[in-house]
Amino acid sequence: MSKQLTIQPSGQQIVMDEHEFILDAAVRSGFSMPYGCKNGACGACKGQVLSGEVEHGPHAESALSRTEMERGMALFCCAKPLGDVVIECREIAATKDIQIKTLPCRVEKIDKVSHDVAVLSLKLPATERLQFLAGQYIDIHTKDGKKRSFSIANAPHDGEHIQLHIRHVPGGAFSEYIWNQMKEREIFRFTGPLGSFFLREDSDKPIIFLATGTGFAPVKGIIEHAIAKGIQREMILYWGARNLAELYMPQLAAQWQAENPNITFIPVLSEPLPEDNWQGRTGFVHEAVLDDFANLSGWQVYACGAPVMVEAAYKTFVARKLPEDEFFSDAFFTAKDLGKK
């Protein structure tokens, strides 16, 4: 039985299928709802149910607490209405006119830039061009019928190829395939662009970028986009890793800093090795920000990487007066995190 979804304040009405999640219905109907992981884990799609009831599928307590549920909050990516429902959700204007497509692509190059990160360059058909915002992601369709999400690491102006940064996860079926079996010129399909992790260009606030591991990929795209557009807002990139080898493109971030007076690069290692001879910052990357800022009320934060980092950053930064709506995140989940094979 179909149900009616009404989204305020726009007033848009959508007829939903019986087993459809609210986010899926919104995206299908062209409503640009904020979202990140689509798995009930990051909290980016959280909003208020104004009337009606919803039931939730599995989700992380950190993304939606029991107290928030009692206040009528919902995670739209895993919430199904029990009848007609009215929700409150702002529409993201920047993504409204970007079409989500399913396209074929060809593996142009596989560049293993470190001991455990491969940079994949994908070529689109000559007749196609992917319009996207720097920082968004795509879903790759694997041969077993599943999907794997990867951030686009290049900026739109550099859109001849789609660049992905893929960490080799031992035992991870898809990353093992990429690392050990994938060949250049291989063809597969993807859907995108997806997600609401991109630069809010209508703001003039200074920016803190926070990344761990390959969470650097979408941040790279955003910073390169900002440089290309001549955006002069102050930008500080904190990139966290366990040891020096895991900072797989430090020379690129150092180059941004050398060539742009408004950009600062601060690498942070949590477990530097003796052979690293590390003289820089140590500890957890979000704590480095807390050491540097007593008050974050005037800043925007873009955080991407391990879910535990994103969650800790959000809680501690809001406690330092960062406005909740100025924290933008994209948590990276492996198939293992999500209970997938």
Protein Blocks (a to p, Z undefined) as FASTA:
>chain_A
ZZdddddfklpacdddfklcfklmmmmnopacddfklnopnommgccdfbdcdddddddf
klocfklmmnopacfklcccfbdcdddddddfklmmpccdddddddfbdcdfbfkbccdd
ddddfkbccdddehiacddddfkopacddddfbdfklmmbccddddddehiaklmmmmmm
ocghiacdddddedjddcdfkbcbdcddddehjllmmmmmmmmmmmmnopabdcdddddd
fblmlmmblmmmmmmmmmmmkbccddddfbdcfklopabdedjfklmmmmmpmbfklpcc
ddedjfklmmmmmmmmmmnopafklcccdddddfklnopZZ
